[in-house]
Each structure stands twice: as C-alpha cells, then as structure tokens.
Amino acid sequence: DKLIERAAKMGELMKKHHANLMEKHPSVGAARSIGLFGIIEVVRDRKTFEPMAPFNGTSDEMKAVHKHLKDSGLYTFVRWNTIMTNPPLCVTEEELAEGFRIIDEALAFADKGVRA
C-alpha cells in the first residue's frame, strides 16, 4: 500500500499544520515530527519554556484542551503539557486538516494560560 512513502508525503503536510499552530498560538512552545509521528509542546511562556502543566501532573488549561479534543471526536494522547499528533498512516489530507482544526480550537484554552 506504500504506507511508508505516504507517511513521508503526509508528514510534510503535517509539518505545515504544526507551523501554522506555532504561528497562531502563543501557547505552542514547540512542534516537531518525523513522518506522521509528531508532538506539540504547550507552554506558559515561550521564552522560558515553562510547561503548561508540571511534570507528572496536569493543569486546568490542559484539562480543558483534552476535554475539547475528546468532545470533538479527536482521540489522541495528551500527557502533561504535550499533545501527540500521530494519525494513522492511511489518513487523508482532509482528515488531517480536520484533526488540526480541532487541535487549533482546543489550543484557545491553552492560550488563556500564557503568561508572557
């Protein structure tokens, strides 16, 4: 099914979605990926890289982000101050865009916790 090649192609598209979130949301401290294996780090301050939730803990903002993702039908791993962006290798461009639209909406809750 050429899933490896597809993951490489779709991974480039996912990098653009990550970059758009970095540009739009001050709460996105970093976003990185290899192919379709990615992560978004949510921070209170980009300069100090203070996480939105403490190590091995959570925060009201991250709880709100996670709730919005689940309520919108996007089931992904949210841990501490990170959101995993790991869609299936067979994801379509439209499905990827829809997932990132939901993440975009959820990050509005995290933006409220930015201190800088």
Long-range contacts (C-beta under 8 A, 24 or more apart in sequence): 1-90, 3-89, 3-90, 6-89, 6-90, 7-35, 7-36, 7-89, 8-35, 10-35, 10-36, 10-87, 10-89, 10-91, 10-93, 10-96, 11-35, 11-36, 11-38, 13-93, 13-96, 14-38, 14-85, 14-87, 14-96, 17-85, 17-96, 17-97, 17-100, 18-85, 20-100, 20-104, 21-100, 21-103, 21-104, 21-107, 24-104, 24-107, 25-104, 25-107, 25-108, 25-110, 25-111, 26-111, 26-114, 26-116, 27-52, 27-61, 27-107, 27-110, 27-111, 27-113, 27-114, 28-107, 28-110, 31-85, 33-85, 36-86, 36-87, 36-88, 36-89, 36-91, 37-86, 38-84, 38-85, 38-86, 39-82, 39-83, 39-84, 39-85, 40-82, 40-83, 40-85, 40-103, 41-81, 41-82, 42-81, 42-82, 42-83, 42-107, 42-110, 43-81, 43-114, 44-113, 44-114, 44-115, 44-116, 45-114, 45-115, 45-116, 46-116, 47-116, 48-116, 50-115, 51-80, 51-81, 52-81, 52-110, 52-113, 53-80, 53-81, 54-80, 55-80, 56-80, 59-113, 60-113, 61-109, 61-110, 61-112, 61-113, 62-110, 64-106, 64-109, 64-110, 65-106, 65-107, 65-109, 65-110, 66-106, 68-102, 68-105, 68-106, 68-109, 69-102, 69-103, 69-106, 72-102, 72-105, 72-106, 73-102, 74-99, 74-102, 74-103
